[in-house]
Amino acid sequence: MALLEKKACIINFFVIVILSLPCALEFNIWSGFQPLGAGTGVLDLEDFIVSTTLLPLGSMIFLIFCCSERYGWGFKKFTDKGKGPKFPVWSSLYVSYILPFIVLFIFIQGYITTFSNL
């Protein structure tokens, strides 16, 4: 194993141990910690971070990268890449302009739903 791979394994080991501690401590020491209101726990907070924040923002970045000439490939280059079935060219307007607003709506709706119950 190369030195770089050993270093990566050691770093990932400590990152995984540190990031799993909140889940392990949720029903023990941190049982009274309710970050998103009564009846919630650390796993609810982690679910909120991943599902309501990271996934919509990641898909928005993916859309912008694939469809924007200024910030990424651009739609023409996106449809010309790879083998197999091609992405339909007629969907350029939908993927470039309508779909980002749908993802933004989902992002905002997730925050409204989560914080309106507090």
C-alpha positions as CSV (number, residue, x, y, z in Angstrom):
1,M,0.0,0.0,0.0
2,A,1.4,3.4,-1.0
3,L,2.1,6.1,1.6
4,L,-0.7,8.2,0.2
5,E,-3.2,5.4,0.6
6,K,-2.2,4.7,4.2
7,K,-2.6,8.4,5.0
8,A,-6.0,8.5,3.4
9,C,-7.1,5.4,5.4
10,I,-5.9,6.9,8.6
11,I,-7.6,10.2,8.0
12,N,-10.9,8.5,6.9
13,F,-10.8,6.3,10.0
14,F,-10.7,9.3,12.3
15,V,-13.3,11.2,10.3
16,I,-15.7,8.3,10.4
17,V,-15.2,7.8,14.1
18,I,-15.7,11.4,14.9
19,L,-18.8,11.8,12.7
20,S,-20.4,8.6,14.1
21,L,-20.1,9.7,17.7
22,P,-23.3,11.8,17.6
23,C,-25.3,8.8,16.5
24,A,-23.8,6.6,19.1
25,L,-24.4,9.1,21.9
26,E,-27.9,10.1,20.8
27,F,-29.7,7.6,23.1
28,N,-27.1,7.8,25.9
29,I,-25.5,11.0,27.0
30,W,-27.2,13.2,24.5
31,S,-30.7,11.8,25.0
32,G,-32.0,15.2,26.2
33,F,-30.6,17.1,23.1
34,Q,-33.5,18.0,20.9
35,P,-32.0,20.2,18.1
36,L,-35.1,20.6,15.9
37,G,-37.7,20.9,18.7
38,A,-39.4,18.5,21.1
39,G,-39.2,14.8,20.1
40,T,-36.3,15.2,17.8
41,G,-32.8,13.8,18.1
42,V,-29.4,13.9,16.5
43,L,-30.5,11.5,13.7
44,D,-33.3,13.9,12.8
45,L,-30.8,16.7,12.6
46,E,-28.5,14.6,10.3
47,D,-31.5,13.7,8.2
48,F,-32.4,17.3,7.9
49,I,-28.9,18.3,6.9
50,V,-28.6,15.6,4.2
51,S,-32.2,15.4,2.9
52,T,-33.3,19.0,3.1
53,T,-30.0,20.8,2.4
54,L,-27.3,18.7,0.8
55,L,-29.4,16.8,-1.8
56,P,-31.2,19.8,-3.2
57,L,-28.1,21.9,-3.3
58,G,-26.1,19.1,-4.9
59,S,-28.7,18.6,-7.6
60,M,-28.8,22.4,-8.2
61,I,-25.0,22.4,-8.7
62,F,-25.3,19.4,-11.0
63,L,-28.0,21.2,-13.1
64,I,-26.0,24.4,-13.3
65,F,-22.8,22.5,-14.2
66,C,-24.4,20.4,-17.0
67,C,-26.6,23.2,-18.5
68,S,-24.7,26.4,-18.1
69,E,-22.1,27.5,-20.7
70,R,-20.7,30.0,-18.2
71,Y,-20.3,27.8,-15.2
72,G,-19.9,24.3,-16.7
73,W,-20.2,22.1,-19.8
74,G,-23.2,23.7,-21.3
75,F,-26.2,21.8,-22.6
76,K,-24.8,21.1,-26.0
77,K,-21.6,19.5,-24.6
78,F,-23.7,17.7,-22.0
79,T,-25.9,16.0,-24.7
80,D,-22.8,15.1,-26.8
81,K,-20.9,13.1,-24.1
82,G,-20.8,9.4,-23.8
83,K,-22.2,6.4,-25.6
84,G,-25.6,4.9,-25.4
85,P,-29.0,6.7,-25.4
86,K,-28.6,10.4,-25.8
87,F,-30.3,13.0,-23.6
88,P,-33.1,14.5,-25.6
89,V,-32.2,17.9,-27.1
90,W,-35.8,19.1,-26.9
91,S,-35.6,19.2,-23.1
92,S,-33.0,22.0,-23.1
93,L,-35.5,24.7,-21.9
94,Y,-36.9,22.4,-19.2
95,V,-33.6,21.3,-17.8
96,S,-31.9,24.7,-18.0
97,Y,-34.6,26.9,-16.7
98,I,-37.7,25.1,-15.2
99,L,-36.0,22.3,-13.3
100,P,-33.7,24.6,-11.3
101,F,-36.8,26.4,-10.1
102,I,-38.4,23.1,-9.1
103,V,-35.3,22.2,-7.1
104,L,-35.2,25.6,-5.5
105,F,-38.9,25.2,-4.6
106,I,-38.2,21.8,-3.0
107,F,-35.2,23.3,-1.1
108,I,-37.3,26.2,0.3
109,Q,-40.3,24.0,1.0
110,G,-38.1,21.7,3.1
111,Y,-37.0,24.5,5.3
112,I,-40.5,25.9,5.6
113,T,-41.9,22.5,6.6
114,T,-39.1,21.9,9.1
115,F,-39.1,25.2,10.8
116,S,-42.8,26.0,10.8
117,N,-43.4,23.2,13.3
118,L,-41.0,24.7,15.9
